[in-house]
């Protein structure tokens, strides 16, 4: 199968995960949720042990841990943005991440975007800006004012930059240093450790146990879907012909489904404007892939 099949499957699963995340985050803090969910993902990852190659130099382990630490920080920023912002507004804004990824992948991996890809990035930015103009309904310059004062936007911006760097390192590690199953297992273990340590340090391990008892069913479903979403994404990354600067835009098509379904489920306002802006960004993704 081609890499884009796995990327699209990952996108569908990510859209489901985003809706589940929003539902949980309406009554849980980002760090508590990350730690509780991380434990369940870690348990699922144990089934991969027979396929894991532990015979690697220590510096590769360290490299993977540093990536997990960076992505863990990005996830906290993302979940904070999702917790305090409309899901149908948060999801389309994540489509800006290919802009950062094109730049980072060019310098780290030597991936050279075409003129069509640059036009696609322009459409992504235009769609995101249109989203903010439509939501605010206070003039063309309102998104700039919102950017300067909105903590939600700031959290998402930090998350997008971190995720773009992390995705570039995903490709680098999987293609140069280890296989995708080994990377998936170690990354999941390290990320879970990060969240458990931070939550235990701040609020005690009992809070994690309390969250698991209260929301176990939805957390378990979220963990399973998230597990396979990440697995299919890494399968796509592992394919030599797949550029990470193309995989992530495909994965971001999940935001169209998230915007439509999430807006309906959570009764958010100005949904039509948000959907139209997201469609512009999806066209941007199409041009990035041409």
C-alpha positions, 0 to 999 in steps of 0.5 A: 500500500502507498504511504498516503493510505496510512496517512489518511487512515491516521487522519480519520482516527485523529479526528475521532481522537480530537472529539474524544479529547474535547469531551474529556477536557471539558472536566479534566485538566490537560496534565491529568488527562495526558497522564491518565491516557498515557498509562493506557497507551503504555499498556497497549504498547506492551504488546509490541515488545516482541517486535522491539529492537533494544540493541541500540546505542545509548545516544539513540535512546537519549535522542528518542527521549528528548523528542518525547519530552519536547512532544509532551510539552507540545501536547500540554500546550495543545490540550490547554488550547483545546480545553479553553477554545472551541473545537471547531476553531482549534482544529482548523488552526492546527492546519498552519503547522505545515508552514513550520514543517516545510521550513524545518524539514528543508533544513533538517531533512533536505526536503525541498518544497515546490511552488505548488506546495508554497501556494498550498501553504498560502491557502492554509494560512489564508484559511486560518486567518479567514477562520479568525475573521469570521469567528471574531466578526469584528474586522479584518485586523481582529485576528492580529489583536486576538493573537497578541492577547489570546492565550488559546492562540499562543498555546496552539502556536507553541504546540504547532512549532513543537509538533513540526520539529517532532515530526521532522525528528520522527522521520529522521530517527525512523529512517536513519536509526531504528524501525517504526515499531521500536520507535513507537514503543520507546516514544510511548514509554518515555512520553507516559513517564514524562506525564506521570512524573509531572502530574505526580510532582504537581498533584500526586499520583492519586489524581491519576487514579481518580481520573482513571476511575471516573473516565475509564471507558472514554479514556480507554476508547481514546487510548485505543483510537490514539494508539492506532492513529499514531501507529498508522502515521508512523507506518507512513513515516517509515516508507522511504518515498514519503516526505514528512512535509507531505504526510503531515498535511494529509494527516491534517485533513482530519480537521475538516471532520473534527470541525464539522462533527465537533461543532455539531456535538458541542453546539459551537457558534458560527460553524458555517464560517468555520467550515468554509475556512477549513475547506480553504485550508483543505485545498491548501493541503491538496496543493501541498500534495501536488 
